[in-house]
Amino acid sequence: MSPRSLGLAVAVLGAGVVVVGLLIASGALSWFGRLPGDIRIEGRGTRVYVPITSMIVVSIVVSLVLALISRR
């Protein structure tokens, strides 16, 4: 990988992190982690959270992005 393409990849990754951060700060991703299928168990002194559906959504999105990138 050439230094120019590596720099571009880092810049794109950074821009993506900024966009996700802005979405989280604005509350646009407040639904994430509360999807049907996410397991939440709360007792008196214990909380257990297993975000099964949320992680499936993340996996699908990352797979699609990587598939699009690899086609170039």
RODO-2510 file (C-alpha; in nm, 4 decimals, decimal comma):
residues 72
     n   res          X          Y          Z
     1     m     0,0000     0,0000     0,0000
     2     s     0,1450     0,3363    -0,0960
     3     p     0,1775     0,6135     0,1637
     4     r    -0,0821     0,8184    -0,0229
     5     s    -0,3475     0,5442    -0,0147
     6     l    -0,2671     0,4686     0,3489
     7     g    -0,3143     0,8363     0,4340
     8     l    -0,6444     0,8430     0,2501
     9     a    -0,7617     0,5306     0,4335
    10     v    -0,6749     0,6847     0,7708
    11     a    -0,8538     1,0088     0,6773
    12     v    -1,1679     0,8200     0,5714
    13     l    -1,1609     0,6114     0,8889
    14     g    -1,1238     0,9264     1,0981
    15     a    -1,4133     1,0947     0,9195
    16     g    -1,6259     0,7870     0,9834
    17     v    -1,5434     0,7970     1,3543
    18     v    -1,6375     1,1666     1,3673
    19     v    -1,9712     1,0990     1,1941
    20     v    -2,0569     0,8141     1,4315
    21     g    -1,9576     1,0319     1,7277
    22     l    -2,1848     1,3111     1,6101
    23     l    -2,4725     1,0673     1,5631
    24     i    -2,4256     0,9326     1,9155
    25     a    -2,3995     1,2830     2,0649
    26     s    -2,7153     1,3981     1,8875
    27     g    -2,9142     1,0966     2,0044
    28     a    -2,9737     0,9632     1,6552
    29     l    -2,8429     0,6220     1,7606
    30     s    -3,0422     0,5969     2,0841
    31     w    -3,2288     0,2956     1,9410
    32     f    -2,9034     0,1017     1,9135
    33     g    -2,8744    -0,1482     2,1957
    34     r    -3,2481    -0,1568     2,2534
    35     l    -3,3485    -0,3706     1,9586
    36     p    -3,5785    -0,6719     1,9917
    37     g    -3,3524    -0,9673     2,0616
    38     d    -3,1111    -0,7754     2,2830
    39     i    -3,1180    -0,9490     2,6194
    40     r    -3,1313    -0,7335     2,9312
    41     i    -3,1576    -0,8874     3,2768
    42     e    -3,1632    -0,6642     3,5845
    43     g    -3,1659    -0,7906     3,9398
    44     r    -3,1150    -0,6134     4,2711
    45     g    -2,7396    -0,5864     4,2480
    46     t    -2,6742    -0,7290     3,9033
    47     r    -2,7192    -0,6174     3,5456
    48     v    -2,6548    -0,8449     3,2496
    49     y    -2,6756    -0,7116     2,8959
    50     v    -2,6240    -0,9238     2,5825
    51     p    -2,6734    -0,7169     2,2624
    52     i    -2,7291    -1,0071     2,0225
    53     t    -2,9423    -0,8279     1,7617
    54     s    -2,7354    -0,5083     1,7763
    55     m    -2,4146    -0,7016     1,7082
    56     i    -2,5790    -0,8816     1,4142
    57     v    -2,6679    -0,5399     1,2682
    58     v    -2,3079    -0,4199     1,3192
    59     s    -2,1738    -0,7376     1,1565
    60     i    -2,3962    -0,6963     0,8500
    61     v    -2,3042    -0,3286     0,8062
    62     v    -1,9295    -0,3946     0,8436
    63     s    -1,9506    -0,6890     0,6018
    64     l    -2,1292    -0,4750     0,3417
    65     v    -1,8774    -0,1914     0,3751
    66     l    -1,5816    -0,4280     0,3452
    67     a    -1,7399    -0,5997     0,0431
    68     l    -1,7845    -0,2627    -0,1262
    69     i    -1,4279    -0,1614    -0,0488
    70     s    -1,2810    -0,4897    -0,1731
    71     r    -1,4541    -0,4541    -0,5135
    72     r    -1,2388    -0,1532    -0,6004
***
